[in-house]
């Protein structure tokens, strides 16, 4: 019997497949297509203290082997999430991971402590948001600020596991993962989208109103794989890998590169059944290879 369960800090996942924040709504949107009970966790879209309307349209466009988005972190806000969204998710036997972002250290601390009090299983710390109190420095690209933020959030949590979602726009993602680990993060997730632009040659205007959007999909998979591999060699905490995973083979590449779990993002827009199909595919592969536990695959790349 092949076991698909994995451990992320003190959080036990029945399978290594979770949804990627921003690509799965609040879980309810996909519940009519798949059984959420089969997922290791539902990772909801980023939550801020106050509701946000996001950027003006157009804010999504297709690109070769991917898509650009500039949604602008639209969300219902903490109060509505706790009152209307979390109760629905609690009707399922799956873990709930909440991605959070803020404009200051206090924003992050208030979000994390409120969600921890509400009993969410894990907090995913989105460190790609500007710290406006520091003149626009990005938490995810400033070593000192990253360590300070992770340490503060870790200290504020009583129950929830802390996952730090790293920015890919750094020179050495392994170094930043190590900073997060040293500051107390229970795990890291990577990678987030990569900034890009698409242009309409007839109008000579950007295809996205905000001009720059986040590139996701198969186009970024080799980059994401490289970063997971580099990070695995630098930290001892679990890695949740993501970036262009479309099928079970893609997911297995990430696991072999060093990921303990994988998050499925853009693929959900193409095929809402992708997450469960990947779970079935990983299970079939393990049976075919006579593997009893997923740990036998994690970080098993033969690089020599």
Secondary structure, 3 states (H helix, E strand, C coil): CCECCEEECCEEECCCEEECCCCCCCCHHHCCCCCHHHCCEEEEEEECCCCECCCCCCCEEEECCEEEECCCCCECCHHHHHHHHHHHHCCCCCEEEEEECCCCHHHHHHHHHHHHHCCCCEEEEECCCEEHHHCCEEHHHCHHHHHHHHHHHHHHCCCCEEEEECCCCCCCHHHHHHHHHHCCCCEEEECCCEEECCEECCCCEECCCCCCEEEECHHHHHHHHHHHHHHHCCCCCEEEECCCCCCHHHHHHHHHHCCCEEEECCHHHHCCCHHHHHHHHHHHHHHHCCCCEHHHCCCCCCCC
